[in-house]
Amino acid sequence: MRRCEVDRLDPTRTFWVPAVVSPHRDWAGAPGCRKGARFMVDRETLRASRDAFGTFDSKLSCLDWIMRHRPDLNRSLPGATIRAVPLDRWLLGLD
C-alpha cells in the first residue's frame, strides 16, 4: 500500500504496521537519514520506507509477521528495533 492510499482504509478500525526508528545518522537501513528518522517497513522488500507499507488487522498479526521475518529484518535494518505500531498514530507522529 502507498501512503496516498491511506484514505481508502476504514477509519473505524485500527490498522497496524511494522515500524522502525533510525538508531543513528546515515544508518545502513536508510542511507543518508538523520538519527531518529521514522520509517515503516515495506513488507515486500523488508526495507525501511516512508511510502510503501502493508497493514495488519491486529497487533498480534503484525508481531507474528515481525517474528517470522526477524532474521531478514535484522539483516536489512541492522541495529534497529522493529515495532508493531498503530498506523494512524504513527503517521501523526504520536507513537
C-alpha positions in Angstrom: 0.0 0.0 0.0 1.2 3.5 -0.7 0.8 6.4 1.8 -1.5 8.2 -0.6 -3.9 5.2 -0.4 -4.4 5.7 3.4 -7.7 7.5 2.7 -9.1 4.2 1.4 -8.7 2.4 4.8 -11.7 2.0 7.0 -11.5 4.9 9.6 -13.4 3.0 12.2 -10.7 0.3 12.5 -7.1 0.4 13.8 -4.5 -0.9 11.4 -1.1 -1.9 12.5 2.3 -1.6 10.7 5.8 -2.7 11.4 7.9 0.5 12.0 11.5 1.4 12.8 13.4 4.4 14.1 16.9 5.1 12.7 19.4 4.4 15.5 22.0 6.8 14.2 22.8 9.3 11.4 23.4 7.8 7.9 22.1 4.4 9.1 22.7 1.4 6.8 18.9 0.7 6.7 18.2 4.1 5.2 21.5 5.7 4.0 21.5 9.5 4.3 18.9 9.6 7.1 19.2 11.5 10.3 19.2 9.9 13.8 15.6 9.3 14.9 14.1 9.3 11.4 10.9 7.3 11.4 10.1 4.6 8.8 7.6 1.9 8.2 8.8 -1.5 6.9 7.9 -2.4 3.4 6.6 -6.0 3.6 7.8 -6.9 0.1 11.4 -5.7 0.4 11.8 -5.8 4.2 13.4 -2.3 3.9 12.7 1.0 5.6 10.2 3.0 3.7 8.3 6.3 4.0 5.8 5.3 1.3 5.4 1.6 0.8 3.9 -0.4 3.6 1.4 -3.1 4.3 -1.2 -3.1 7.1 -2.3 -5.7 9.5 -5.7 -6.1 11.2 -4.3 -6.7 14.6 -1.2 -6.1 16.7 -0.8 -9.8 17.1 -0.7 -10.5 13.4 1.8 -7.7 12.9 4.0 -9.0 15.7 3.7 -12.5 14.2 4.9 -11.2 10.9 7.8 -9.4 12.6 8.9 -12.6 14.4 8.6 -14.8 11.3 10.8 -12.4 9.4 13.2 -11.5 12.2 16.5 -12.8 10.7 15.9 -11.0 7.4 14.7 -7.8 9.1 17.9 -7.8 11.3 20.0 -8.0 8.1 18.2 -5.3 6.2 17.6 -3.0 9.3 20.8 -3.5 11.4 20.8 -2.2 14.9 17.2 -1.0 15.0 14.2 -2.2 16.9 11.2 -3.2 14.7 7.9 -2.5 16.5 4.2 -3.0 15.7 2.5 0.4 15.9 -1.0 1.7 15.1 -0.8 3.3 11.6 -2.9 6.4 12.4 -0.8 7.3 15.5 2.5 6.6 13.6 1.5 8.9 10.7 0.6 11.6 13.1 3.9 11.3 15.0 2.1 10.3 18.2 3.7 6.8 18.6 
